[in-house]
Amino acid sequence: MPNRFFQGIVHQMSETVGCEIGVVDETAVVIACSDPSKVGASNEFVSLDLNETFDYFVRDGYTYKPFGSKHEFAVFVEGTDEAAYKTASILCVSLANLQQFYDEKYDRTNFVKNVVLDNILPGDIMVKARELHFNNEAHRVVLLIRIVSSNDVSAFDVIQNLFPDKNKDFVFTTSETDIVLIKEVRQNIDLADLEKLAFSIADTLSSEFYTRVNVGIGTVVDNVRALAVSFKEAQIALEVGKVFDTDKTIISYENLGIARLIYHLPTTLCDTFLKEVFKKGSIESLDQETLFTIQKFFENNLNVSETSRKLFVHRNTLVYRLEKIKKLTGLDLREFDHAIIFKIALMVKKYLSSEPTKY
């Protein structure tokens, strides 16, 4: 627990109490005091008294009362009478409760972060969750918010303010550009609702703070151990989206489709696939106009008439282009099986060209 937290509380209480009060740590160093000049001072005799199992003790005109789970702190109050003891007791109860609240909040966030980053042994997860009274059965999802461009505003602080319920939602950073949001959600939440949530985060950062972000969404999980899986899925969503959906800012792992499968393939297998599908150099011989025609043909479900209308060309012109593609590649895009092979091959080539980072 930061010393500045104790100092802030002591400073607020000092005016009400009407005497000098403060807090020392287990080595008897003053870490907070209504007289700021005494912060940092220590007393070896107080240190010796702290090592004993006293409920309270008096020394040099001050009443000391330890608190904390292991008596790692003690409050001190100016005076040695009963009033000083009662004041010390009240301060102990207040500070002990505040410390417990702070430590639970702090440890829960650290606990979740360690689970997500695989920094905690699987066998220790449930033990620690019980210690922290962590709701293991709640449904949660991981959103990975990656900063693309920003100004001086802290995106981390903005996101924390957007999700103030520290008992249900957890926000932390994993790098200078990556912010993780662990969001508690209802059991049967629709993917569309998660995408709306992600969009609202991105829109707030963009419109109000001029910070552009991409958001990767993992799958909803029903136990704390699976959070690491949801986090990796959110990472993959961003990486795959960077390759195949460069114009999207919100990418969900569940919507990656074939791209998700390609991402998990070994690059050697991808190279072999391309060599087997296409004649040597045939795919490189396709110009930009031809590739654009292919894209539109796929977008219009292999419908020649609809594609020619969208391209503003005669139907026969489109048929001529498709015949040219068949001659170069050996694949007739008007046949469904050939179209699937061609579509996957184009995606594989794009994937190999990008060389994405795998986790």
Secondary structure, DSSP 4 states (H G I P E B T S, - for coil): --HHHHHHHHHHHHHHH-S-EEEEETT-BEEEESSGGGTT-B-HHHHHHHTS--S-EEETTEEEEEESTT--EEEEEE--SHHHHHHHHHHHHHHHHHHHHHHHHHHHHHHHHHHHTT-S-HHHHHHHHHHTT--TTSEEEEEEEEEEE--SS-HHHHHHHH---TTT-EEEESSSSEEEEEEEE-TT--HHHHHHHHHHHHHHHHHHH--EEEEEE---BSSGGGHHHHHHHHHHHHHHHHHH-TT-SEEEGGG-THHHHHHTS-HHHHHHHHHHHS-TTTTTT--HHHHHHHHHHHHTTT-HHHHHHHHT--HHHHHHHHHHHHHHHS--TTSHHHHHHHHHHHHHHHHHHH-PPP-
